[in-house]
């Protein structure tokens, strides 16, 4: 959903849609981290009970990529869509 809002923000040059895109991507990243808590618990304890501890490296990779995307979205939120300041 966040990707679709991001495309719409680019096409319509809307700052409000850009903020919504950042919020949706942040919520998606948080949902991934919360839903994989069982895998982290199993990895930490060295057991297989709540999740799959072998997936922790993949989960961390996805979280790092998602965090990078959110930081880039926040940075682009401070940049204008081709607007030039008049002097």
N, C-alpha and C positions, 0 to 999 in steps of 0.2 A: 504494500500500500504506500509506503514511504517513497518508493521509486517512482510510482505514478504521480504522486504529489510533487516530487522533485522535477519531473518532466513538465508538468503543468506550470510550475513556478518559473521554469526556464522559458517556456513558450509564451506565457502571459506577462513576464517580467514583474511578478508580484512578490513583494517582500513578505506579505502575510503568508503566502503559500510556502515560502522558503522557511519561515519559522515553524509552520506546521510540519514540513518535511523533516526538519531537525528533531522535532518532538516525537514524531512517529518512528524515526530511525532509532532514537534513544530508547523508546519504549520497547522496540524489538530487541535491542541489545540487552536490555535489562531482563526481558522475558527469557532469552536464551540462557543468561547466567543463572537465573532462578531455577529454570527447569532442569539444569544440569548439575544442581547442587548435590544430588545423590551420587553422581559419578565422581565428583570431587571428594565427597565423604569416603567413598569406597577406595579411591586412590590414596587418600591420606591414611586410612586405617589398614590398607593392604588386604581388603576383603572384597568379596563380590556379593553384595546384598541389596543395595538400593539402586544401583545403576551399573554402567559398564566402565570400569576404570581405564580400559585400553583406549577409550575415546577422549581422554583428557587432553592429549596434545592437539587433536583436531578442534576440540572445543576452544582451547586457548588461542589457536590460530584464527578461528572465526571471530572470537571476541576482540583480538588485536586488530584485525581488519575492519571490523565494525566500529571500533573505537576511533580508528584512523579516519573512517568515513564521516563519523559524527563531528570530529574535530575540524575536518575540511569543510563540512557544512556550516559549522559555526563561523569559520573564517570567511567563507563566501557570503555569509549573512551581513558582514560589515562592508562588503564591496557592493558597489552599485551595478545595475544592469545596463552598462553602456551610457549612463547619464554623465554629462559633462557639466561642470560648474561654470557658471557665467561670472565674468569678472568685470 
